[in-house]
Amino acid sequence: MVVGILQIVIAAFIVLQSAAVGIGHAIENSNDAGGSAGMITAILFLVSGIVYLSTKKSKKMGGDIACLVINLLAWLFAITNAHDYTDLMIWGWLAFIIGVGFFSWHLVVNKKQK
């Protein structure tokens, strides 16, 4: 539950950062898409947080698989677009750690319960 809330809060922070980066790129007349990539990463963080919160009591792995896929998409999208917006690399790796970490953890816990 805590991770879902944390991801929603981080998504709001990423939106603010991405807006600032996007404005900076517009002022510089830059072709870098870091601000837009940050917005998409923030949306993926938000969706993942909501899925974590909505499936927290589920004993099945459907929610964990969905969050793994969403977080891996956020990771891939963030690390491939973190040129000028280097904080996006941090958010991407955080998405990877959360997605893979929680999936692995829930996989181990579910195997022990069987």
Order of alpha helices (4+ residues) and beta strands (2+ residues): alpha-alpha-alpha-alpha
